[in-house]
Amino acid sequence: MTEGKAQTLEDAIRVSYQTAVGLWGIQPSEFWAMTPQEWWWINDVKVAVNRPPGAVRRLSDLEAWAKAEGEKYRGRPKNG
């Protein structure tokens, strides 16, 4: 994977999983149960907390790609 760019959906899922579980302390089962929209809600809060006052938030290439992919699934019910 090129740094900052997801080459496949698997790359985006791996990075999202590593972020949620490894950095944020979310349980693996909770990660797999959440929707892409829920992940983005948590991400938005985590990024806002760590952003210096007045800083402009820009999406990385990976975030932009993953967010676009997630838009396809917003509003769909969870499996299970």
Backbone atoms as SQL, in Angstrom:
CREATE TABLE atoms (id INTEGER PRIMARY KEY, chain TEXT, resi INTEGER, resn TEXT, atom TEXT, x REAL, y REAL, z REAL);
INSERT INTO atoms VALUES
  (1, 'A', 1, 'MET', 'N', 0.839, -1.176, 0.000),
  (2, 'A', 1, 'MET', 'CA', 0.000, 0.000, 0.000),
  (3, 'A', 1, 'MET', 'C', 0.884, 1.240, 0.000),
  (4, 'A', 2, 'THR', 'N', 0.567, 2.179, -0.857),
  (5, 'A', 2, 'THR', 'CA', 1.268, 3.452, -0.879),
  (6, 'A', 2, 'THR', 'C', 0.807, 4.253, 0.324),
  (7, 'A', 3, 'GLU', 'N', 1.751, 4.852, 1.047),
  (8, 'A', 3, 'GLU', 'CA', 1.393, 5.562, 2.266),
  (9, 'A', 3, 'GLU', 'C', 0.348, 6.636, 1.977),
  (10, 'A', 4, 'GLY', 'N', -0.745, 6.606, 2.753),
  (11, 'A', 4, 'GLY', 'CA', -1.799, 7.606, 2.623),
  (12, 'A', 4, 'GLY', 'C', -2.812, 7.326, 1.541),
  (13, 'A', 5, 'LYS', 'N', -2.612, 6.271, 0.754),
  (14, 'A', 5, 'LYS', 'CA', -3.560, 5.967, -0.311),
  (15, 'A', 5, 'LYS', 'C', -3.975, 4.508, -0.228),
  (16, 'A', 6, 'ALA', 'N', -5.269, 4.281, -0.183),
  (17, 'A', 6, 'ALA', 'CA', -5.779, 2.913, -0.165),
  (18, 'A', 6, 'ALA', 'C', -5.825, 2.394, -1.599),
  (19, 'A', 7, 'GLN', 'N', -5.242, 1.252, -1.796),
  (20, 'A', 7, 'GLN', 'CA', -5.259, 0.651, -3.124),
  (21, 'A', 7, 'GLN', 'C', -6.481, -0.252, -3.305),
  (22, 'A', 8, 'THR', 'N', -6.966, -0.780, -2.197),
  (23, 'A', 8, 'THR', 'CA', -8.110, -1.684, -2.254),
  (24, 'A', 8, 'THR', 'C', -9.025, -1.401, -1.067),
  (25, 'A', 9, 'LEU', 'N', -10.217, -1.945, -1.133),
  (26, 'A', 9, 'LEU', 'CA', -11.131, -1.850, -0.006),
  (27, 'A', 9, 'LEU', 'C', -10.515, -2.527, 1.215),
  (28, 'A', 10, 'GLU', 'N', -9.808, -3.624, 0.999),
  (29, 'A', 10, 'GLU', 'CA', -9.149, -4.325, 2.108),
  (30, 'A', 10, 'GLU', 'C', -8.150, -3.407, 2.817),
  (31, 'A', 11, 'ASP', 'N', -7.393, -2.610, 2.055),
  (32, 'A', 11, 'ASP', 'CA', -6.455, -1.652, 2.657),
  (33, 'A', 11, 'ASP', 'C', -7.189, -0.659, 3.554),
  (34, 'A', 12, 'ALA', 'N', -8.301, -0.121, 3.063),
  (35, 'A', 12, 'ALA', 'CA', -9.064, 0.868, 3.829),
  (36, 'A', 12, 'ALA', 'C', -9.633, 0.251, 5.098),
  (37, 'A', 13, 'ILE', 'N', -10.123, -0.971, 4.999),
  (38, 'A', 13, 'ILE', 'CA', -10.672, -1.649, 6.176),
  (39, 'A', 13, 'ILE', 'C', -9.564, -1.922, 7.180),
  (40, 'A', 14, 'ARG', 'N', -8.399, -2.362, 6.707),
  (41, 'A', 14, 'ARG', 'CA', -7.270, -2.652, 7.596),
  (42, 'A', 14, 'ARG', 'C', -6.847, -1.403, 8.360),
  (43, 'A', 15, 'VAL', 'N', -6.710, -0.289, 7.659),
  (44, 'A', 15, 'VAL', 'CA', -6.299, 0.961, 8.305),
  (45, 'A', 15, 'VAL', 'C', -7.373, 1.423, 9.293),
  (46, 'A', 16, 'SER', 'N', -8.630, 1.307, 8.922),
  (47, 'A', 16, 'SER', 'CA', -9.723, 1.691, 9.822),
  (48, 'A', 16, 'SER', 'C', -9.729, 0.820, 11.068),
  (49, 'A', 17, 'TYR', 'N', -9.535, -0.472, 10.891),
  (50, 'A', 17, 'TYR', 'CA', -9.490, -1.412, 12.019),
  (51, 'A', 17, 'TYR', 'C', -8.319, -1.086, 12.935),
  (52, 'A', 18, 'GLN', 'N', -7.145, -0.885, 12.358),
  (53, 'A', 18, 'GLN', 'CA', -5.961, -0.580, 13.164),
  (54, 'A', 18, 'GLN', 'C', -6.147, 0.721, 13.945),
  (55, 'A', 19, 'THR', 'N', -6.783, 1.691, 13.333),
  (56, 'A', 19, 'THR', 'CA', -7.034, 2.965, 14.006),
  (57, 'A', 19, 'THR', 'C', -8.022, 2.781, 15.148),
  (58, 'A', 20, 'ALA', 'N', -9.151, 2.150, 14.850),
  (59, 'A', 20, 'ALA', 'CA', -10.208, 1.999, 15.859),
  (60, 'A', 20, 'ALA', 'C', -9.756, 1.130, 17.030),
  (61, 'A', 21, 'VAL', 'N', -9.184, -0.012, 16.732),
  (62, 'A', 21, 'VAL', 'CA', -8.809, -0.965, 17.778),
  (63, 'A', 21, 'VAL', 'C', -7.477, -0.579, 18.423),
  (64, 'A', 22, 'GLY', 'N', -6.485, -0.270, 17.605),
  (65, 'A', 22, 'GLY', 'CA', -5.143, 0.001, 18.118),
  (66, 'A', 22, 'GLY', 'C', -4.974, 1.349, 18.772),
  (67, 'A', 23, 'LEU', 'N', -5.593, 2.392, 18.202),
  (68, 'A', 23, 'LEU', 'CA', -5.403, 3.743, 18.735),
  (69, 'A', 23, 'LEU', 'C', -6.532, 4.197, 19.657),
  (70, 'A', 24, 'TRP', 'N', -7.760, 3.837, 19.298),
  (71, 'A', 24, 'TRP', 'CA', -8.894, 4.348, 20.051),
  (72, 'A', 24, 'TRP', 'C', -9.393, 3.390, 21.119),
  (73, 'A', 25, 'GLY', 'N', -8.923, 2.146, 21.117),
  (74, 'A', 25, 'GLY', 'CA', -9.327, 1.188, 22.148),
  (75, 'A', 25, 'GLY', 'C', -10.704, 0.581, 21.964),
  (76, 'A', 26, 'ILE', 'N', -11.239, 0.638, 20.756),
  (77, 'A', 26, 'ILE', 'CA', -12.526, 0.010, 20.481),
  (78, 'A', 26, 'ILE', 'C', -12.317, -1.500, 20.401),
  (79, 'A', 27, 'GLN', 'N', -13.221, -2.258, 20.987),
  (80, 'A', 27, 'GLN', 'CA', -13.125, -3.712, 20.949),
  (81, 'A', 27, 'GLN', 'C', -13.322, -4.200, 19.508),
  (82, 'A', 28, 'PRO', 'N', -12.580, -5.234, 19.095),
  (83, 'A', 28, 'PRO', 'CA', -12.734, -5.754, 17.732),
  (84, 'A', 28, 'PRO', 'C', -14.186, -6.073, 17.374),
  (85, 'A', 29, 'SER', 'N', -14.910, -6.691, 18.295),
  (86, 'A', 29, 'SER', 'CA', -16.310, -7.043, 17.992),
  (87, 'A', 29, 'SER', 'C', -17.160, -5.788, 17.763),
  (88, 'A', 30, 'GLU', 'N', -16.853, -4.708, 18.487),
  (89, 'A', 30, 'GLU', 'CA', -17.581, -3.460, 18.294),
  (90, 'A', 30, 'GLU', 'C', -17.241, -2.837, 16.941),
  (91, 'A', 31, 'PHE', 'N', -15.972, -2.932, 16.540),
  (92, 'A', 31, 'PHE', 'CA', -15.575, -2.414, 15.230),
  (93, 'A', 31, 'PHE', 'C', -16.356, -3.121, 14.126),
  (94, 'A', 32, 'TRP', 'N', -16.386, -4.448, 14.172),
  (95, 'A', 32, 'TRP', 'CA', -17.036, -5.211, 13.106),
  (96, 'A', 32, 'TRP', 'C', -18.541, -5.022, 13.100),
  (97, 'A', 33, 'ALA', 'N', -19.118, -4.618, 14.236),
  (98, 'A', 33, 'ALA', 'CA', -20.567, -4.418, 14.305),
  (99, 'A', 33, 'ALA', 'C', -20.995, -3.021, 13.849),
  (100, 'A', 34, 'MET', 'N', -20.049, -2.072, 13.807),
  (101, 'A', 34, 'MET', 'CA', -20.432, -0.698, 13.461),
  (102, 'A', 34, 'MET', 'C', -20.557, -0.509, 11.948),
  (103, 'A', 35, 'THR', 'N', -21.358, 0.486, 11.589),
  (104, 'A', 35, 'THR', 'CA', -21.511, 0.860, 10.184),
  (105, 'A', 35, 'THR', 'C', -20.397, 1.837, 9.814),
  (106, 'A', 36, 'PRO', 'N', -20.134, 2.028, 8.526),
  (107, 'A', 36, 'PRO', 'CA', -19.162, 3.053, 8.134),
  (108, 'A', 36, 'PRO', 'C', -19.527, 4.436, 8.690),
  (109, 'A', 37, 'GLN', 'N', -20.822, 4.734, 8.725),
  (110, 'A', 37, 'GLN', 'CA', -21.258, 6.025, 9.255),
  (111, 'A', 37, 'GLN', 'C', -20.871, 6.155, 10.719),
  (112, 'A', 38, 'GLU', 'N', -21.043, 5.121, 11.518),
  (113, 'A', 38, 'GLU', 'CA', -20.654, 5.171, 12.931),
  (114, 'A', 38, 'GLU', 'C', -19.148, 5.390, 13.075),
  (115, 'A', 39, 'TRP', 'N', -18.364, 4.729, 12.218),
  (116, 'A', 39, 'TRP', 'CA', -16.910, 4.902, 12.259),
  (117, 'A', 39, 'TRP', 'C', -16.549, 6.357, 12.002),
  (118, 'A', 40, 'TRP', 'N', -17.201, 6.963, 11.002),
  (119, 'A', 40, 'TRP', 'CA', -16.903, 8.356, 10.680),
  (120, 'A', 40, 'TRP', 'C', -17.325, 9.302, 11.790),
  (121, 'A', 41, 'TRP', 'N', -18.431, 8.993, 12.489),
  (122, 'A', 41, 'TRP', 'CA', -18.836, 9.835, 13.622),
  (123, 'A', 41, 'TRP', 'C', -17.747, 9.822, 14.688),
  (124, 'A', 42, 'ILE', 'N', -17.238, 8.635, 15.013),
  (125, 'A', 42, 'ILE', 'CA', -16.176, 8.519, 16.015),
  (126, 'A', 42, 'ILE', 'C', -14.916, 9.218, 15.517),
  (127, 'A', 43, 'ASN', 'N', -14.565, 8.984, 14.258),
  (128, 'A', 43, 'ASN', 'CA', -13.380, 9.621, 13.689),
  (129, 'A', 43, 'ASN', 'C', -13.479, 11.144, 13.781),
  (130, 'A', 44, 'ASP', 'N', -14.626, 11.694, 13.440),
  (131, 'A', 44, 'ASP', 'CA', -14.808, 13.143, 13.471),
  (132, 'A', 44, 'ASP', 'C', -14.579, 13.697, 14.879),
  (133, 'A', 45, 'VAL', 'N', -15.066, 12.989, 15.887),
  (134, 'A', 45, 'VAL', 'CA', -14.879, 13.431, 17.268),
  (135, 'A', 45, 'VAL', 'C', -13.412, 13.323, 17.666),
  (136, 'A', 46, 'LYS', 'N', -12.767, 12.200, 17.346),
  (137, 'A', 46, 'LYS', 'CA', -11.366, 11.998, 17.716),
  (138, 'A', 46, 'LYS', 'C', -10.474, 13.046, 17.055),
  (139, 'A', 47, 'VAL', 'N', -10.728, 13.342, 15.801),
  (140, 'A', 47, 'VAL', 'CA', -9.913, 14.323, 15.079),
  (141, 'A', 47, 'VAL', 'C', -10.156, 15.720, 15.638),
  (142, 'A', 48, 'ALA', 'N', -11.404, 16.051, 15.934),
  (143, 'A', 48, 'ALA', 'CA', -11.730, 17.375, 16.467),
  (144, 'A', 48, 'ALA', 'C', -11.059, 17.601, 17.813),
  (145, 'A', 49, 'VAL', 'N', -10.985, 16.575, 18.649),
  (146, 'A', 49, 'VAL', 'CA', -10.372, 16.689, 19.966),
  (147, 'A', 49, 'VAL', 'C', -8.875, 16.961, 19.843),
  (148, 'A', 50, 'ASN', 'N', -8.227, 16.361, 18.846),
  (149, 'A', 50, 'ASN', 'CA', -6.772, 16.486, 18.687),
  (150, 'A', 50, 'ASN', 'C', -6.334, 17.617, 17.761),
  (151, 'A', 51, 'ARG', 'N', -7.270, 18.350, 17.188),
  (152, 'A', 51, 'ARG', 'CA', -6.936, 19.429, 16.256),
  (153, 'A', 51, 'ARG', 'C', -6.668, 20.718, 17.016),
  (154, 'A', 52, 'PRO', 'N', -5.581, 21.410, 16.697),
  (155, 'A', 52, 'PRO', 'CA', -5.324, 22.703, 17.350),
  (156, 'A', 52, 'PRO', 'C', -6.424, 23.703, 17.001),
  (157, 'A', 53, 'PRO', 'N', -6.733, 24.622, 17.907),
  (158, 'A', 53, 'PRO', 'CA', -7.765, 25.633, 17.625),
  (159, 'A', 53, 'PRO', 'C', -7.444, 26.395, 16.338),
  (160, 'A', 54, 'GLY', 'N', -8.443, 26.581, 15.504),
  (161, 'A', 54, 'GLY', 'CA', -8.283, 27.324, 14.268),
  (162, 'A', 54, 'GLY', 'C', -7.696, 26.529, 13.114),
  (163, 'A', 55, 'ALA', 'N', -7.298, 25.285, 13.361),
  (164, 'A', 55, 'ALA', 'CA', -6.715, 24.470, 12.287),
  (165, 'A', 55, 'ALA', 'C', -7.809, 24.029, 11.320),
  (166, 'A', 56, 'VAL', 'N', -7.461, 23.999, 10.057),
  (167, 'A', 56, 'VAL', 'CA', -8.386, 23.564, 9.022),
  (168, 'A', 56, 'VAL', 'C', -8.254, 22.057, 8.872),
  (169, 'A', 57, 'ARG', 'N', -9.377, 21.371, 8.836),
  (170, 'A', 57, 'ARG', 'CA', -9.390, 19.912, 8.704),
  (171, 'A', 57, 'ARG', 'C', -9.402, 19.544, 7.229),
  (172, 'A', 58, 'ARG', 'N', -8.399, 18.775, 6.806),
  (173, 'A', 58, 'ARG', 'CA', -8.349, 18.277, 5.430),
  (174, 'A', 58, 'ARG', 'C', -8.368, 16.768, 5.456),
  (175, 'A', 59, 'LEU', 'N', -9.053, 16.171, 4.514),
  (176, 'A', 59, 'LEU', 'CA', -9.072, 14.717, 4.406),
  (177, 'A', 59, 'LEU', 'C', -7.826, 14.241, 3.672),
  (178, 'A', 60, 'SER', 'N', -7.209, 13.191, 4.184),
  (179, 'A', 60, 'SER', 'CA', -6.126, 12.557, 3.447),
  (180, 'A', 60, 'SER', 'C', -6.746, 11.821, 2.265),
  (181, 'A', 61, 'ASP', 'N', -5.928, 11.379, 1.349),
  (182, 'A', 61, 'ASP', 'CA', -6.437, 10.607, 0.213),
  (183, 'A', 61, 'ASP', 'C', -7.175, 9.365, 0.692),
  (184, 'A', 62, 'LEU', 'N', -6.632, 8.698, 1.713),
  (185, 'A', 62, 'LEU', 'CA', -7.268, 7.497, 2.247),
  (186, 'A', 62, 'LEU', 'C', -8.616, 7.836, 2.859),
  (187, 'A', 63, 'GLU', 'N', -8.669, 8.903, 3.647),
  (188, 'A', 63, 'GLU', 'CA', -9.925, 9.292, 4.276),
  (189, 'A', 63, 'GLU', 'C', -10.967, 9.671, 3.230),
  (190, 'A', 64, 'ALA', 'N', -10.546, 10.415, 2.222),
  (191, 'A', 64, 'ALA', 'CA', -11.475, 10.822, 1.167),
  (192, 'A', 64, 'ALA', 'C', -12.026, 9.604, 0.437),
  (193, 'A', 65, 'TRP', 'N', -11.162, 8.657, 0.128),
  (194, 'A', 65, 'TRP', 'CA', -11.598, 7.450, -0.561),
  (195, 'A', 65, 'TRP', 'C', -12.535, 6.632, 0.327),
  (196, 'A', 66, 'ALA', 'N', -12.144, 6.430, 1.593),
  (197, 'A', 66, 'ALA', 'CA', -12.955, 5.627, 2.510),
  (198, 'A', 66, 'ALA', 'C', -14.299, 6.299, 2.774),
  (199, 'A', 67, 'LYS', 'N', -14.297, 7.621, 2.878),
  (200, 'A', 67, 'LYS', 'CA', -15.552, 8.333, 3.109),
  (201, 'A', 67, 'LYS', 'C', -16.471, 8.192, 1.898),
  (202, 'A', 68, 'ALA', 'N', -15.910, 8.291, 0.704),
  (203, 'A', 68, 'ALA', 'CA', -16.715, 8.115, -0.507),
  (204, 'A', 68, 'ALA', 'C', -17.288, 6.701, -0.568),
  (205, 'A', 69, 'GLU', 'N', -16.479, 5.709, -0.195),
  (206, 'A', 69, 'GLU', 'CA', -16.963, 4.333, -0.165),
  (207, 'A', 69, 'GLU', 'C', -18.057, 4.176, 0.885),
  (208, 'A', 70, 'GLY', 'N', -17.860, 4.802, 2.045),
  (209, 'A', 70, 'GLY', 'CA', -18.850, 4.725, 3.114),
  (210, 'A', 70, 'GLY', 'C', -20.176, 5.360, 2.737),
  (211, 'A', 71, 'GLU', 'N', -20.138, 6.395, 1.897),
  (212, 'A', 71, 'GLU', 'CA', -21.366, 7.055, 1.462),
  (213, 'A', 71, 'GLU', 'C', -22.302, 6.064, 0.756),
  (214, 'A', 72, 'LYS', 'N', -21.732, 5.068, 0.124),
  (215, 'A', 72, 'LYS', 'CA', -22.547, 4.076, -0.568),
  (216, 'A', 72, 'LYS', 'C', -23.415, 3.284, 0.400),
  (217, 'A', 73, 'TYR', 'N', -22.975, 3.212, 1.671),
  (218, 'A', 73, 'TYR', 'CA', -23.639, 2.351, 2.645),
  (219, 'A', 73, 'TYR', 'C', -24.414, 3.107, 3.709),
  (220, 'A', 74, 'ARG', 'N', -24.354, 4.414, 3.706),
  (221, 'A', 74, 'ARG', 'CA', -25.064, 5.199, 4.731),
  (222, 'A', 74, 'ARG', 'C', -26.557, 4.926, 4.636),
  (223, 'A', 75, 'GLY', 'N', -27.142, 4.754, 5.800),
  (224, 'A', 75, 'GLY', 'CA', -28.588, 4.556, 5.857),
  (225, 'A', 75, 'GLY', 'C', -29.007, 3.109, 5.673),
  (226, 'A', 76, 'ARG', 'N', -28.085, 2.251, 5.305),
  (227, 'A', 76, 'ARG', 'CA', -28.439, 0.839, 5.166),
  (228, 'A', 76, 'ARG', 'C', -28.439, 0.178, 6.536),
  (229, 'A', 77, 'PRO', 'N', -29.373, -0.739, 6.778),
  (230, 'A', 77, 'PRO', 'CA', -29.382, -1.406, 8.081),
  (231, 'A', 77, 'PRO', 'C', -28.181, -2.324, 8.234),
  (232, 'A', 78, 'LYS', 'N', -27.772, -2.529, 9.489),
  (233, 'A', 78, 'LYS', 'CA', -26.684, -3.447, 9.795),
  (234, 'A', 78, 'LYS', 'C', -27.126, -4.880, 9.518),
  (235, 'A', 79, 'ASN', 'N', -26.164, -5.705, 9.142),
  (236, 'A', 79, 'ASN', 'CA', -26.440, -7.139, 9.023),
  (237, 'A', 79, 'ASN', 'C', -26.498, -7.724, 10.415),
  (238, 'A', 80, 'GLY', 'N', -27.337, -8.721, 10.598),
  (239, 'A', 80, 'GLY', 'CA', -27.344, -9.393, 11.891),
  (240, 'A', 80, 'GLY', 'C', -28.566, -9.170, 12.586);
